[in-house]
Amino acid sequence: MLTSERSSQKLAIATDERPEPFFVAGSVGLDFLNSIASLADTPVEWLASGDDLLGWLRSAQLLSDETARALRKRALPGEIDAVAVRARALREWFRTFVHAHRGKPLGPKALDELEPLNQLLARSQAFQQIVTRAGEKEAHSSLRLERLRRWPSPDALLLPIAEALAGVVCDEDFTNIKACEGATCSLVYVDRTPTLGRRWCSMAVCGNRSKQAAHRARAIGRRASS
């Protein structure tokens, strides 16, 4: 179920021409879906390789630089690239789930569809430890509970992603998950505006393009009627 990828990824913009990854969804799990996006009708892939995957996880604050270096040092040739392939398949599987359910409350019957995600979550080696607080002068205790994770192999890179996807399922109101209305945009997001009227991934990008397109259409209409 998590083994296929969209053929459009083969058309992705070259690594050295990409912008930085987008984090506009209001949810890390949905930002993961946005790790491939259509810009000017051309797909941009931010998970094309193992290095890309490590970079995206660092940008999403799901992986420390130290852990990334340690995993890269221990990994066999091509091992992290293979995990990136599985990450892309996980992304496209979850995209299908989100688009099937967005715009309406997520009911208990959806649990059966989420079995692949539960199977992945069952592999987690996350744990908690008591550690000292640093720089928190107002705290009542000098100790705090920190959530840590064991990284036995590069495959563990999928686990913080799985937890972020589970956060979408369990913590977000699917009624408010939307797709950008931009004509060529593929980004999704959680609408957290007070009026729930958000229409674009970004007003500066797709919102502005829509305004420009509407302005051009009105100008053409005026010329045609004159």
LINCOR-V351795 format. One record per helix or strand. SS is the DSSP state (H for helix, E for strand). FROM is the first residue (numbers start at 1). LEN is the number of residues. Records with the same first field share a line. If there is no record, write none. Layout:
BEGIN
SS: FROM-LEN, FROM-LEN
END
This chain:
BEGIN
H: 7-5, 15-3, 28-6, 50-10, 65-10, 79-23, 108-14, 154-18, 174-3, 203-23
E: 36-4, 42-4, 126-7, 143-7, 177-3, 188-3
END
